Amino acid sequence: MPKKTTSDRPELKTVNVSAAAIDIGSKMHMAAVNPACTDVPVRSFGTFTQDLHDLADWFTACGVTSVAMESTGVYWIPVYEILEQRGFEVILVNARYAKNVPGRTSRSPTRPRQPLKARDAARTS
């Protein structure tokens, strides 16, 4: 029997520990990785080119191979291009789908979106 969460939803099983997620914003991007690979699994990054390269470096150091991004605007494009050039599998997730995933975690600062991709619950746009 699957483990139940406090909201009586079944706990989703992690299937991809090398997945990460980014919540794309106009002034800042919030990124999350597997908590087992670092002491700080959620970090914020700026939107300048050097910030995006720092994000890619952090993902590489954490052993990330695939990244899911959520964005409703055009701010995802530079992030996508840099991560793809660096060899990551990058998936753009429709925000509407991510909000409707059963058992998804809250957008708390400690676990924004990483569980969706890590548990293969996110659908691509």
N, C-alpha and C positions, 0 to 999 in steps of 0.2 A: 504494500500500500504506500503511495507517495506521501512524503512528509507534508503536513498541512501548515500553512502560514497562519498568522493571526487573523487574516481576513477570510479564512476557510477556503482559500484557493490552493491548489496543489503546488508544491515547490517544483520549479523547473530544474531539470538536470543540466549541469554544465557539460557541453560537448566540445567546446573549442576554447581551451585555456590560453591560446595565443591570439585571441581576438581582443580588439579594443574598440572604443566608441568615442565619437566627438560630437558634442552639441555645438553647432556652428552659430556664431553671433557676429554682429557687425563690428563690435569693439573688442570682443574676447571670445576665445574658443575654450570650452571645458572638455578635457579629455580624461578618459578612464581606462585603466588596464587591469589585468588580473591582480588582485591584492596579494597573491602569493609571490609576485616577482619584485615587489618594492614596498618600502615602508609608507610611501605616499602614493596610493593608487589613483588619486584624482588630482589633476593639476590644471591650472588655467594658463593659456598662452595668448599672446597678443596676435595681431593680424598682419604685422609686417613680415616681409619675406624671411628675415633672419629668425623671427619667432616661429615661423612654419618649419624652417630647417631644424630648429631646436626641438620642436614637437616630433619630427621624424627621427631625430637622434635619440630622443627619449623612448620612442616606440621600439627602435632597434635595440637599445640597451635592455628593454624589458622583454625581448623575444617575441614581439608582436609580428604576425604575418598577415593578418587581415584586419581591416578597419571599417566600421559602419559609421556613417555620418548622417546627422539629421539637420536639415536646413529647409527653410521655406523661401529663402531669397536666393541671391546670386553669390553670396559670400563663400559658398563651398568650392567654387571653381578653382581658386589658387591652391587651396588645401588639397583638393583632389589631384591637381596636376603635379604638385611636389611629391605627394605620397606615392603616386603612380610611378613617377620617374625614379623613386627610391626603391621600387620593387614590391610595394605592398599591394595586396588585393584590396581595392577600395570599393565600397558599396554605398550608394546614396539611398537613404531610407526615407520614404514618405512619412512625414510627421503624423499624418492622419492614421496610418497603419500602426505606427509605434504606440500611439495612445490607446489603441484598441486591443493590444496583445493581452490575453488573459495571464494573470500572475506577474505582470511587469512590476518592476520596483518603482518606488517614488523617485522624484527628481531631487532627492536630498543631495547635499554637497558630497556625501561619501560614496554614493553609487548612482550616478546620473543615468547612463544608458548602456554601459558595458554588458550587463547581463543579457540584454536582448540579443546582441550579436553572438555572445559567447554561448548562448543556449539555442542558437539558430531559430529564434522566434521572430526576427525582423525580416520583413519582406522588402525587396528592392522596389524602387520606383519604376 
